[in-house]
Amino acid sequence: MSKPTSLTYKTRNWADYNAALKRRGSLTIWFDPEMNWDAEPSGKRGRSRTFSDAAIQTCLTMKVLFGMALRQTTGFVESLLRLTGLDWVVPD
């Protein structure tokens, strides 16, 4: 049984190819300033929640996406919020 030959592709537009490779490495993260980062009061007895589910989900998504530990994720999200000019406290 013979092995099928693989197709050979020849790139003719190197400028577009290089630009596409650069765009693959681009990272853009948006934080909506109107997002509810703080939790809404529940009205129940006991300590109220500090952060909204969206804030916690954002941090956990960053953790999984970049394969970081929780403390590294906290520092990463803090630096992102500082870069965007938001003075939100990060869940720890």
DSSP file (Angstrom, degrees, kcal/mol; ACC not computed):
  #  RESIDUE AA STRUCTURE BP1 BP2  ACC     N-H-->O    O-->H-N    N-H-->O    O-->H-N    TCO  KAPPA ALPHA  PHI   PSI    X-CA   Y-CA   Z-CA
    1    1 A M              0   0    0      0, 0.0     2,-0.2     0, 0.0     0, 0.0   0.000 360.0 360.0 360.0 123.0    0.0    0.0    0.0
    2    2 A S        -     0   0    0      1,-0.1     0, 0.0     0, 0.0     0, 0.0  -0.546 360.0-114.7 -88.6 151.5    1.6    3.3   -1.1
    3    3 A K        -     0   0    0     -2,-0.2     2,-0.1     1,-0.1    -1,-0.1  -0.673  34.2-114.6 -83.0 132.4    1.5    6.4    0.9
    4    4 A P        -     0   0    0      0, 0.0     2,-0.3     0, 0.0    -1,-0.1  -0.392  31.6-113.6 -67.8 144.7   -0.5    9.3   -0.7
    5    5 A T        -     0   0    0     -2,-0.1     2,-0.2     1,-0.1     0, 0.0  -0.566  28.7-124.3 -79.1 140.4    1.6   12.3   -1.7
    6    6 A S        -     0   0    0     -2,-0.3     2,-0.2     1,-0.1    -1,-0.1  -0.546  26.4-107.0 -84.1 150.2    0.9   15.5    0.2
    7    7 A L        -     0   0    0     -2,-0.2     2,-0.5     1,-0.0    -1,-0.1  -0.495  26.9-141.4 -75.0 143.6    0.0   18.6   -1.6
    8    8 A T        -     0   0    0     -2,-0.2     2,-0.4     2,-0.0    -1,-0.0  -0.932  12.7-158.8-109.4 125.2    2.6   21.3   -1.8
    9    9 A Y        -     0   0    0     -2,-0.5     2,-0.5     2,-0.0    -2,-0.0  -0.859   2.1-154.8-104.5 136.4    1.5   24.9   -1.4
   10   10 A K        -     0   0    0     -2,-0.4     2,-0.5     0, 0.0    -2,-0.0  -0.948  12.0-140.0-112.7 122.6    3.5   27.8   -2.7
   11   11 A T        +     0   0    0     -2,-0.5     3,-0.2     1,-0.2    -2,-0.0  -0.680  26.4 169.5 -83.1 125.7    3.0   31.2   -1.1
   12   12 A R        +     0   0    0     -2,-0.5     2,-0.7     1,-0.2     3,-0.2   0.634  68.2  58.7-108.5 -20.2    3.1   34.0   -3.6
   13   13 A N     >  +     0   0    0      1,-0.2     4,-2.2     2,-0.1     3,-0.2  -0.659  58.4 166.2-112.8  75.4    1.9   36.9   -1.4
   14   14 A W  H  > S+     0   0    0     -2,-0.7     4,-2.8     1,-0.2     5,-0.2   0.825  72.8  57.5 -62.8 -34.9    4.4   37.0    1.4
   15   15 A A  H  > S+     0   0    0      2,-0.2     4,-2.0     1,-0.2    -1,-0.2   0.933 110.9  42.5 -63.9 -44.9    3.4   40.4    2.6
   16   16 A D  H  > S+     0   0    0     -3,-0.2     4,-2.2     2,-0.2    -2,-0.2   0.883 114.1  52.5 -66.7 -38.3   -0.2   39.3    3.2
   17   17 A Y  H  X S+     0   0    0     -4,-2.2     4,-2.0     2,-0.2    -2,-0.2   0.924 110.4  46.7 -64.0 -45.1    1.0   36.0    4.7
   18   18 A N  H  X S+     0   0    0     -4,-2.8     4,-2.0     1,-0.2    -1,-0.2   0.894 111.7  51.3 -64.7 -39.8    3.3   37.8    7.2
   19   19 A A  H  X S+     0   0    0     -4,-2.0     4,-2.1    -5,-0.2    -1,-0.2   0.887 109.0  51.4 -64.4 -38.2    0.5   40.2    8.1
   20   20 A A  H  X S+     0   0    0     -4,-2.2     4,-1.5     1,-0.2    -2,-0.2   0.892 108.4  51.3 -66.0 -39.0   -1.8   37.3    8.7
   21   21 A L  H  X S+     0   0    0     -4,-2.0     4,-0.9     1,-0.2    -1,-0.2   0.882 109.7  50.2 -65.1 -37.3    0.7   35.6   11.0
   22   22 A K  H >< S+     0   0    0     -4,-2.0     3,-0.6     1,-0.2     4,-0.3   0.898 107.5  53.6 -66.4 -39.7    1.1   38.8   13.0
   23   23 A R  H >< S+     0   0    0     -4,-2.1     3,-1.1     1,-0.2    -1,-0.2   0.814  99.8  63.1 -65.5 -29.3   -2.7   39.1   13.4
   24   24 A R  H 3< S+     0   0    0     -4,-1.5    -1,-0.2     1,-0.3    -2,-0.2   0.851 104.4  47.2 -62.7 -33.2   -2.8   35.6   14.8
   25   25 A G  T << S+     0   0    0     -4,-0.9    -1,-0.3    -3,-0.6    -2,-0.2   0.452  87.7 114.2 -87.7  -0.5   -0.6   36.7   17.7
   26   26 A S    <   -     0   0    0     -3,-1.1     2,-0.5    -4,-0.3    -3,-0.0  -0.466  48.9-161.8 -74.1 141.8   -2.7   39.8   18.4
   27   27 A L        +     0   0    0     -2,-0.2     2,-0.4     2,-0.0    -2,-0.1  -0.986  11.3 176.3-128.4 122.3   -4.6   40.0   21.7
   28   28 A T        -     0   0    0     -2,-0.5     2,-0.4     2,-0.0    -2,-0.0  -0.992   2.4-178.7-128.1 126.4   -7.5   42.3   22.3
   29   29 A I        -     0   0    0     -2,-0.4     2,-0.4    51,-0.0    -2,-0.0  -0.991   9.9-157.4-126.6 129.5   -9.5   42.3   25.5
   30   30 A W        -     0   0    0     -2,-0.4     2,-0.5     2,-0.0    -2,-0.0  -0.898   6.4-168.5-109.0 134.7  -12.4   44.6   26.2
   31   31 A F        -     0   0    0     -2,-0.4    -2,-0.0    49,-0.1     3,-0.0  -0.985  20.0-140.5-116.1 118.2  -13.7   45.6   29.6
   32   32 A D    >   -     0   0    0     -2,-0.5     3,-2.2     1,-0.2    -2,-0.0  -0.681   4.0-148.3 -78.8 119.1  -17.0   47.4   29.4
   33   33 A P  T 3  S+     0   0    0      0, 0.0    -1,-0.2     0, 0.0     4,-0.1   0.729  97.9  57.0 -61.4 -20.0  -17.0   50.2   31.9
   34   34 A E  T 3  S+     0   0    0      2,-0.1     2,-0.1     3,-0.0    -2,-0.1   0.375  80.5 120.1 -91.8   5.3  -20.8   49.7   32.4
   35   35 A M  S <  S-     0   0    0     -3,-2.2     2,-1.4     1,-0.1     3,-0.2  -0.430  74.9-115.0 -68.5 141.9  -20.4   46.1   33.3
   36   36 A N        +     0   0    0      1,-0.2    19,-0.3    -2,-0.1    18,-0.3  -0.661  47.0 162.6 -79.6  94.1  -21.6   45.1   36.8
   37   37 A W        +     0   0    0     -2,-1.4    15,-2.3    -4,-0.1     2,-0.3   0.828  58.7  65.6 -82.1 -34.6  -18.3   44.2   38.4
   38   38 A D  B    S-A   51   0A   0     13,-0.3    13,-0.3    -3,-0.2     2,-0.1  -0.647  93.7-108.1 -89.8 147.7  -19.7   44.4   42.0
   39   39 A A        -     0   0    0     11,-1.4    13,-0.1    -2,-0.3    -1,-0.1  -0.399  28.2-115.7 -75.5 148.8  -22.4   42.0   43.1
   40   40 A E        -     0   0    0     -2,-0.1     9,-0.3     1,-0.1     2,-0.1  -0.575  41.2 -96.3 -76.7 144.8  -26.0   43.1   43.6
   41   41 A P        -     0   0    0      0, 0.0    -1,-0.1     0, 0.0     9,-0.0  -0.425  29.7-154.7 -64.0 135.6  -27.2   42.9   47.3
   42   42 A S        -     0   0    0      2,-0.1     3,-0.1    -2,-0.1    -2,-0.0   0.745  21.4-134.1 -86.0 -23.5  -29.1   39.6   47.7
   43   43 A G        +     0   0    0      1,-0.3     2,-0.2     0, 0.0     5,-0.0   0.504  66.0 120.2  82.0   3.1  -31.3   40.7   50.6
   44   44 A K  S    S-     0   0    0      1,-0.1    -1,-0.3     3,-0.1    -2,-0.1  -0.540  71.5 -90.7 -96.7 165.4  -30.5   37.5   52.5
   45   45 A R  S    S+     0   0    0     -2,-0.2    -1,-0.1    -3,-0.1     2,-0.1  -0.332  86.2  39.5 -70.5 156.3  -28.9   37.1   55.9
   46   46 A G  S    S-     0   0    0     -2,-0.0     2,-0.2     2,-0.0    -2,-0.0  -0.370 104.7 -22.3  98.5-178.3  -25.2   36.7   56.1
   47   47 A R        -     0   0    0     -2,-0.1     2,-0.1     1,-0.1     3,-0.1  -0.431  66.9-127.3 -69.1 135.4  -22.3   38.3   54.3
   48   48 A S        -     0   0    0     -2,-0.2     2,-0.1     1,-0.1    -1,-0.1  -0.455  30.0 -96.4 -81.0 156.8  -23.2   39.7   51.0
   49   49 A R        -     0   0    0     -9,-0.3   -10,-0.1     1,-0.1    -1,-0.1  -0.405  25.7-156.7 -71.1 148.7  -21.3   38.8   47.9
   50   50 A T  S    S+     0   0    0      1,-0.1   -11,-1.4   -12,-0.1     2,-0.3   0.859  71.3  39.2 -92.6 -42.8  -18.5   41.2   46.8
   51   51 A F  B    S-A   38   0A   0    -13,-0.3   -13,-0.3     1,-0.1    -1,-0.1  -0.802  79.2-117.5-115.8 151.2  -18.2   40.4   43.1
   52   52 A S     >  -     0   0    0    -15,-2.3     4,-1.9    -2,-0.3     5,-0.2  -0.330  31.6-109.2 -77.5 165.3  -20.7   39.6   40.4
   53   53 A D  H  > S+     0   0    0      1,-0.2     4,-2.7     2,-0.2     5,-0.2   0.853 119.9  58.0 -62.6 -33.7  -20.8   36.3   38.5
   54   54 A A  H  > S+     0   0    0    -18,-0.3     4,-2.2     2,-0.2    -1,-0.2   0.885 104.9  50.1 -64.8 -38.8  -19.5   38.1   35.4
   55   55 A A  H  > S+     0   0    0    -19,-0.3     4,-1.9     2,-0.2    -2,-0.2   0.926 114.0  44.1 -65.6 -44.6  -16.4   39.3   37.3
   56   56 A I  H  X S+     0   0    0     -4,-1.9     4,-2.5     1,-0.2     5,-0.2   0.913 113.5  50.8 -67.0 -42.4  -15.6   35.9   38.6
   57   57 A Q  H  X S+     0   0    0     -4,-2.7     4,-2.1     1,-0.2    -1,-0.2   0.872 108.2  53.5 -63.6 -37.2  -16.3   34.3   35.2
   58   58 A T  H  X S+     0   0    0     -4,-2.2     4,-2.0     2,-0.2    -1,-0.2   0.935 111.3  45.0 -62.3 -46.7  -14.0   36.8   33.5
   59   59 A C  H  X S+     0   0    0     -4,-1.9     4,-2.1     1,-0.2    -2,-0.2   0.910 113.7  48.9 -65.7 -42.6  -11.1   36.0   35.8
   60   60 A L  H  X S+     0   0    0     -4,-2.5     4,-2.2     1,-0.2    -1,-0.2   0.844 108.9  53.9 -68.1 -32.1  -11.6   32.2   35.6
   61   61 A T  H  X S+     0   0    0     -4,-2.1     4,-2.8    -5,-0.2    -1,-0.2   0.919 109.1  48.2 -65.4 -43.0  -11.7   32.5   31.8
   62   62 A M  H  X S+     0   0    0     -4,-2.0     4,-2.1     2,-0.2     6,-0.2   0.893 110.1  53.8 -62.1 -39.6   -8.4   34.3   31.8
   63   63 A K  H  X>S+     0   0    0     -4,-2.1     5,-1.8     1,-0.2     4,-0.9   0.939 115.0  38.0 -60.0 -49.4   -7.0   31.6   34.1
   64   64 A V  H  <5S+     0   0    0     -4,-2.2    -2,-0.2     2,-0.2    -1,-0.2   0.891 114.2  55.5 -71.1 -39.9   -8.0   28.8   31.8
   65   65 A L  H  <5S+     0   0    0     -4,-2.8    -2,-0.2     1,-0.2    -1,-0.2   0.888 120.9  28.2 -61.9 -41.4   -7.2   30.6   28.6
   66   66 A F  H  <5S-     0   0    0     -4,-2.1    -1,-0.2    -5,-0.2    -2,-0.2   0.417 104.4-122.0-103.9   0.3   -3.6   31.4   29.5
   67   67 A G  T  <5 +     0   0    0     -4,-0.9     2,-0.2    -3,-0.2    -3,-0.2   0.906  57.9 151.9  64.2  44.1   -3.0   28.4   31.8
   68   68 A M      < -     0   0    0     -5,-1.8    -1,-0.2    -6,-0.2     2,-0.1  -0.640  47.8-109.4-105.1 161.7   -2.1   30.4   34.9
   69   69 A A     >  -     0   0    0     -2,-0.2     4,-2.3     1,-0.1     5,-0.2  -0.374  41.3-101.2 -77.2 168.1   -2.4   29.8   38.6
   70   70 A L  H  > S+     0   0    0      1,-0.2     4,-2.2     2,-0.2     5,-0.1   0.898 121.5  48.1 -63.5 -41.7   -5.0   31.8   40.6
   71   71 A R  H  > S+     0   0    0      1,-0.2     4,-1.9     2,-0.2    -1,-0.2   0.877 111.8  50.3 -68.0 -36.0   -2.6   34.3   42.0
   72   72 A Q  H  > S+     0   0    0      2,-0.2     4,-2.4     1,-0.2    -1,-0.2   0.893 109.5  52.0 -65.8 -38.1   -1.0   34.9   38.6
   73   73 A T  H  X S+     0   0    0     -4,-2.3     4,-2.9     2,-0.2     5,-0.3   0.898 106.3  53.8 -64.3 -40.3   -4.5   35.4   37.2
   74   74 A T  H  X S+     0   0    0     -4,-2.2     4,-2.3     1,-0.2    -1,-0.2   0.935 111.7  44.5 -59.2 -47.0   -5.2   38.0   39.9
   75   75 A G  H  X S+     0   0    0     -4,-1.9     4,-2.2     2,-0.2    -1,-0.2   0.880 113.1  51.8 -64.5 -38.5   -2.1   40.0   39.0
   76   76 A F  H  X S+     0   0    0     -4,-2.4     4,-2.1     2,-0.2    -2,-0.2   0.933 112.3  43.8 -64.5 -47.0   -2.8   39.6   35.3
   77   77 A V  H  X S+     0   0    0     -4,-2.9     4,-2.6     2,-0.2     5,-0.2   0.879 111.6  55.0 -68.4 -37.0   -6.4   41.0   35.6
   78   78 A E  H  X S+     0   0    0     -4,-2.3     4,-2.2    -5,-0.3    -1,-0.2   0.925 109.5  46.9 -59.2 -43.9   -5.2   43.7   37.9
   79   79 A S  H  X S+     0   0    0     -4,-2.2     4,-2.2     2,-0.2    -2,-0.2   0.884 111.4  51.2 -68.4 -36.4   -2.7   44.9   35.3
   80   80 A L  H  X S+     0   0    0     -4,-2.1     4,-1.8     2,-0.2    -2,-0.2   0.920 111.4  47.5 -63.8 -42.8   -5.3   44.7   32.5
   81   81 A L  H  X>S+     0   0    0     -4,-2.6     5,-2.2     1,-0.2     4,-0.7   0.873 111.2  51.3 -66.5 -36.1   -7.7   46.8   34.6
   82   82 A R  H ><5S+     0   0    0     -4,-2.2     3,-0.6    -5,-0.2    -1,-0.2   0.900 108.6  51.5 -65.9 -40.4   -4.9   49.3   35.4
   83   83 A L  H 3<5S+     0   0    0     -4,-2.2    -2,-0.2     1,-0.2    -1,-0.2   0.851 110.9  48.0 -64.2 -34.4   -4.1   49.6   31.6
   84   84 A T  H 3<5S-     0   0    0     -4,-1.8    -1,-0.2    -5,-0.1    -2,-0.2   0.582 114.5-117.4 -83.8  -9.0   -7.7   50.3   30.8
   85   85 A G  T <<5 +     0   0    0     -4,-0.7     2,-0.4    -3,-0.6    -3,-0.2   0.648  66.0 140.8  84.6  14.8   -8.0   52.9   33.6
   86   86 A L      < -     0   0    0     -5,-2.2    -1,-0.3    -6,-0.2    -2,-0.1  -0.767  43.9-153.0 -93.1 136.9  -10.7   51.1   35.6
   87   87 A D        +     0   0    0     -2,-0.4     2,-0.2    -3,-0.1    -1,-0.1  -0.217  44.2 141.4-101.5  43.0  -10.4   51.2   39.4
   88   88 A W        -     0   0    0     -2,-0.1     2,-0.3   -10,-0.1    -7,-0.1  -0.575  53.0-120.3 -84.5 146.9  -12.1   47.9   40.0
   89   89 A V        -     0   0    0     -2,-0.2    -1,-0.0    -8,-0.0    -2,-0.0  -0.682  28.8-129.2 -83.9 140.7  -11.0   45.5   42.7
   90   90 A V        -     0   0    0     -2,-0.3     2,-0.1     1,-0.1   -16,-0.1  -0.740  20.7-110.6 -95.6 136.4  -10.0   42.0   41.4
   91   91 A P              0   0    0      0, 0.0    -1,-0.1     0, 0.0     0, 0.0  -0.382 360.0 360.0 -60.7 138.8  -11.5   38.8   42.9
   92   92 A D              0   0    0     -2,-0.1   -18,-0.1   -18,-0.0   -19,-0.0   0.365 360.0 360.0-123.6 360.0   -8.8   36.8   44.8
